[in-house]
Amino acid sequence: MHTTGSRPRLVVSTDGRGVVSHAGARLLADLADAVGLTHAFGEALRRLRPRGTGHDPGRNAVDLAVMLADGGETITDLTLLRNQPEVFGSVASTPTAWRLLAGIDPAALAALRAARAAAREVAWLQTGETRDGIPASKAGGRELPGLVLDIDATLVTCHSEKEHAAPTYKHGFGYHPLLCFLDNTGEALAGVLRPGNAAANTAADHIAVLDAALAQIPDAHRHGTEILIRADSAGSAKAFLAHIRALRSRGIRTSFSVGWSITEPVRRAIRHLPDQVWHPALEQDGTLREGAQVAELTGLVDLPGLPEDTRIIVRRERPHPGAQLTLFDLDEGMRHQVFLTDAPYGQGSLQLLEVRHRAHARVEDRIRCGKTTGFGRFPSRHFRINAAWLELSLTAIDLLAWTQALLLEGELATAEPKKLRYRLLHTAARITRGARRLHLRIAATWPWRHDLATAFTRLRALPRPVT
């Protein structure tokens, strides 16, 4: 048997100098400075540095967010940044990072959220000046007007006893955070850490996370811009929909598209629909979706207690292998999904409204990526520390989203975090000094060296906020 190739022989030693890894993560740290996040975090956590000595708590919080964005999972992963002072400067020790998280009480957490909102406003202004502004969300091959907010909950397993961790409805154990993402850019606007036994359809929790998400949107966009709130059937609580409608009285032009349970009245209405009222459904690229149709049930089902002009729409399609079907679906031979919307007639075709709602599924990808960016595991036995960790995880997701919106192009501008890490953030380089400057030299053979170098160039050219 002949081998087709072999690896070159290596002699391993530990005497290398000027070599650094994860050099691309410096891009995230510098971007945090460029959008004013580091300064804003410093102001928010000023009281945690009473004597004005030692590490800046705001800088420590940013370093933790950078570590999470880079793929770190535990506080001890901060060691990677700390052991490369040539690239990342002075980074706090693990005990200092623990003390920082332990010192973030509800008041400090609220200040961190306000700081994130201030940095977001700067990032959006920079996007408007250097790019074409906040991109539009898309569905059915079309651009959707305004902003699209997706709300969804997820289960996070805890393998040890943690404060407020509890059994989940899927027979696991852990937390049940509720999150809100901006579909336009992938930014993580808000999150609420909840016990594992928290109900999925609690209106108060949905209202809290929506209000926190709206507070993250700059005033220029929060008022006068169409804002669509999407959720699955857990977001169909009457109090939550009434809250969305009531926001209009405050000048916030909100609308909703939320899932709805298939009750017996809904089943009867579906069975009585004539074939001619069913219309072909669309794929996300605007082409026809094979074997799927949509129809409107408004007027055929009573919707007491819901906001005026609420419409109810149903999609049916041939079930794909492995689909979870109800007895009603089995009887009809089709899979059915129903949702509510308050989109007025004439604002879009039935097919567009349905494919727009179905695009809510993208939030599942956001959550999956978010679990690799911090909130897939929580570090402490104390709930308050874990709530602070969640906020820093959302910050890490924002840093990645702003990096893509401001500094990257092509496939990297839409890539998932794993691809960004393997191609940019984890890049190795060599540190050299010359002409009183520090040089970061990326390998000439690295395939994405030009993308990373161009990103650093664009970062230096960003207009900076006044502090």
Secondary structure, DSSP 8 states (H G I E B T S, - for coil): ---S---------S---SEESSTTHHHHHHHHHHTTHHHHHHHHTGGG-TTS-SS-HHHHHHHHHHHHHTT--SGGGGHHHHT-HHHH-S---HHHHHHHHHH--HHHHHHHHHHHHHHHHHHHHHHHHHSSSS---EETTEE-SSEEEEEEE--EE-SS--TT-EE-TTS-EEE--EEEEETTT--EEEEE--BTT--TT-HHHHHHHHHHHHHHS-HHHHSSS-EEEEE-GGG--HHHHHHHHHGGGGT--EEEEEEE---HHHHHHHHT--GGG-EEEE-TTSSEEEEEEEEE-BTTB--TTS-TT-EEEEEEE---TT----HHHHHHTSEEEEEEE---TTSS-HHHHHHHHHGGGHHHHHHHHHIIIIITS---SSHHHHHHHHHHHHHHHHHHHHHHHHH--GGGGS--HHHHIIIIIT--EEEEEETTEEEEEE-TT-TTHHHHHHHHHHHHHS-----
